[in-house]
Amino acid sequence: MDGIQNSFQRVEAKYLLTPRQYDSLRRGMEGHVRPDVYSHYTICSIYCDTADYSLIRASLDKPIYKEKLRLRSYGVPGSRDAAFVEIKKKYDGVVYKRRVTVTAAEAAQAVSRRRLNGNDQISREINWFLNKWQPRPAAYIGYDREAWAGIEDSALRITFDTCLRARCRDLDLRAGDYGELLLSEDNILMELKFDGGAPLWLTRLLSENAIFPTSFSKYGTYYKHLMGLSPVYGTYRPEVKRYA
């Protein structure tokens, strides 16, 4: 996916929608948004954590500052296909994300060796994180995304994520896109991403449809499942890909 931004900051808000709310929202968005450059795609991520899950446990306590490291690809990559090593930080409600593009094989090696090749600023930040936390691959999270961008407000981005799936084995982006379903079919995860505040037409639309922000973490939800605190809703298992 060419032209993807590798460093930015923004405000993010999450909402869990019913199919009825989604349909109403989509109708109300017409004329205000257009399909994003990549409007439909699959996101695959490996979340990294300490052996005792200290990063996600701290994150679930909702501190004013938190950070995480993940590997990401768009679709299941082969060893030489593009992947990202990302460091994501959140401070006082503002999200900062920085990432570097590598091959899928290099992404896996960066975590196993606790070292990312490169001497640019972002690589140094990632290496500092790797050295400080000594993380390991902890969970795979995949989902299908529908993405929209604002017409009047170019910074506005609205995404809808469905079929959220997760696993704690085969923790490599190249190992395939399968796992346990984290949400029921009645839930759609919407994320709003913007600079500053949401436009007035959107806030009115959310209010009219009784859509309210929620605190939802994909990795956090799966961690709760692993701890016996959250259910799963079946299994998503297409053909498992082997490394190539």
C-alpha positions in Angstrom: 0.0 0.0 0.0 2.0 2.9 -1.3 1.7 6.4 0.1 0.9 5.3 3.7 1.9 7.9 6.3 4.6 6.7 8.7 4.4 9.3 11.4 1.4 11.3 12.7 -0.6 12.4 15.7 -4.4 12.6 16.0 -7.4 12.2 18.3 -9.1 8.8 18.1 -12.6 7.8 19.4 -14.1 4.3 19.3 -17.8 3.2 19.1 -19.5 -0.2 19.1 -22.4 -0.2 16.6 -25.3 -2.5 15.9 -26.0 -3.3 12.3 -29.0 -0.9 12.4 -26.9 2.0 13.7 -24.3 1.2 11.1 -26.9 1.4 8.3 -28.3 4.7 9.6 -24.8 6.2 10.0 -23.8 5.2 6.5 -26.8 6.9 5.0 -26.2 10.0 7.0 -22.5 10.2 6.0 -23.4 10.5 2.3 -22.1 13.8 0.8 -19.7 14.3 3.7 -17.2 11.5 3.1 -15.7 9.6 0.2 -14.1 6.1 0.1 -10.5 6.3 1.4 -7.6 5.6 -1.0 -7.8 2.0 0.2 -11.4 1.6 1.1 -11.6 -2.2 1.9 -8.7 -4.3 3.2 -7.7 -6.7 5.9 -5.4 -5.7 8.7 -3.1 -8.3 10.4 -1.2 -7.4 13.6 1.1 -9.0 16.1 1.0 -7.3 19.4 4.1 -7.5 21.5 4.2 -7.6 25.3 6.3 -8.7 28.2 6.2 -12.3 29.5 3.8 -11.3 32.3 1.6 -9.0 30.0 2.7 -5.9 31.9 2.1 -3.6 29.0 -1.5 -4.5 28.4 -2.3 -4.7 32.1 -1.0 -1.2 32.5 -2.9 0.0 29.5 -6.2 -1.4 30.8 -5.7 0.8 33.9 -6.2 3.8 31.6 -3.1 5.8 32.5 -2.5 9.3 31.1 0.4 7.9 29.1 0.8 4.4 27.5 2.7 2.9 24.7 2.8 -0.3 22.7 4.7 -2.1 19.9 3.1 -4.1 17.1 3.9 -5.6 13.8 1.4 -5.0 11.0 0.7 -6.0 7.5 -2.2 -5.5 5.0 -3.2 -9.1 4.2 -1.1 -12.1 5.0 2.5 -11.4 3.7 5.2 -13.6 2.4 8.7 -13.3 3.9 9.7 -10.6 1.3 6.4 -8.7 1.4 6.1 -5.3 3.1 5.2 -5.1 6.8 5.5 -2.4 9.5 7.1 -2.2 12.9 5.0 0.4 14.8 5.4 2.1 18.1 2.1 3.7 19.2 1.9 6.1 22.1 -1.1 7.8 23.7 -0.8 10.8 26.0 -3.8 12.7 27.4 -6.1 11.5 24.7 -3.8 12.2 21.7 -2.4 9.3 19.7 1.1 9.4 18.3 2.1 6.6 15.8 5.5 6.1 14.2 6.6 3.2 12.1 9.1 1.8 9.7 8.6 -0.3 6.6 10.5 -3.6 6.5 9.9 -7.1 5.1 7.7 -9.5 7.0 10.8 -11.6 7.8 12.7 -8.5 9.1 9.7 -7.6 11.3 9.8 -10.9 13.0 13.5 -10.8 13.4 13.4 -7.3 15.0 11.4 -8.7 17.9 13.2 -12.0 18.3 16.6 -10.2 18.2 15.4 -7.1 20.1 16.9 -5.0 17.4 15.7 -3.2 14.3 18.2 -2.4 11.7 18.5 1.3 10.8 19.7 4.4 12.4 16.9 6.8 11.6 15.0 8.5 14.5 12.0 6.1 14.3 14.2 3.0 14.3 16.0 4.4 17.4 12.8 4.9 19.2 11.7 1.3 18.4 15.0 -0.1 19.5 14.8 1.9 22.8 11.4 0.3 23.4 12.7 -3.2 22.5 15.7 -2.7 24.9 13.5 -1.3 27.7 10.7 -3.8 27.7 12.2 -6.9 26.1 8.8 -7.8 24.5 7.8 -11.0 22.8 5.0 -11.7 20.3 1.9 -12.0 22.5 -1.2 -12.0 20.3 -2.3 -12.0 16.7 -5.3 -9.7 15.9 -6.9 -9.5 12.5 -10.0 -7.8 11.1 -11.6 -6.5 7.9 -11.8 -2.7 7.5 -14.0 -0.3 5.6 -12.4 3.1 5.4 -13.8 6.6 4.6 -12.2 10.0 4.5 -13.8 13.4 5.0 -14.6 15.6 2.0 -14.8 19.0 3.7 -12.3 18.0 6.4 -9.4 16.1 4.9 -8.1 15.0 8.3 -11.3 13.2 9.2 -11.2 9.4 8.8 -14.0 7.0 9.7 -13.3 3.2 9.7 -15.6 0.2 10.4 -13.9 -3.0 11.6 -15.7 -6.4 11.4 -14.9 -10.0 12.1 -12.3 -9.3 14.7 -10.2 -12.4 15.3 -7.3 -13.3 17.6 -5.0 -16.1 18.6 -2.0 -16.7 20.9 -0.2 -19.2 18.7 1.5 -19.1 15.3 2.5 -15.5 16.2 4.0 -14.5 12.9 2.3 -12.3 10.3 3.2 -15.0 7.7 1.4 -17.8 9.5 -2.1 -16.9 8.2 -5.2 -15.0 9.2 -7.3 -17.0 11.6 -8.4 -16.9 15.2 -11.2 -16.7 17.7 -13.9 -14.1 17.1 -13.8 -11.3 19.7 -17.2 -9.7 18.8 -20.6 -11.1 18.0 -22.0 -10.5 14.5 -24.2 -7.8 16.1 -21.2 -5.5 16.8 -19.2 -3.4 14.4 -16.3 -1.4 15.7 -16.2 2.2 14.4 -13.2 4.4 14.9 -13.1 8.2 14.3 -9.8 9.8 13.7 -9.4 13.5 13.4 -7.4 16.6 14.3 -9.1 18.7 17.0 -12.8 18.0 17.1 -15.3 16.1 15.1 -17.4 18.1 12.5 -20.9 19.3 13.6 -22.7 17.1 11.1 -21.0 14.0 12.5 -21.7 14.9 16.2 -25.4 15.4 15.3 -25.5 12.1 13.4 -24.0 10.2 16.4 -26.5 11.9 18.8 -29.5 11.1 16.6 -28.6 7.4 16.5 -27.7 7.2 20.2 -24.1 6.3 19.4 -21.7 7.0 22.2 -18.0 6.6 22.6 -16.6 3.5 24.4 -13.3 2.3 25.7 -12.4 -0.7 23.6 -9.0 -2.3 23.0 -8.7 -5.2 20.5 -5.7 -6.6 22.3 -7.1 -5.8 25.7 -10.3 -7.7 24.9 -8.3 -10.7 23.8 -6.2 -10.5 26.9 -9.3 -10.5 29.0 -10.4 -13.6 27.2 -7.1 -15.3 27.9 -7.7 -14.5 31.6 -11.2 -15.9 31.5 -12.9 -12.5 31.8 -14.3 -12.1 28.2 -16.1 -14.6 25.9 -15.3 -15.4 22.2 -17.9 -15.9 19.5 -16.6 -18.8 17.4 -13.7 -19.3 15.1 -12.6 -17.6 11.9 -10.4 -20.0 10.0 -9.7 -19.6 6.3 -7.0 -21.6 4.7 -3.8 -21.3 6.9 -0.9 -19.8 4.9 2.6 -21.2 5.3 5.7 -19.0 5.2 6.8 -18.1 1.7 
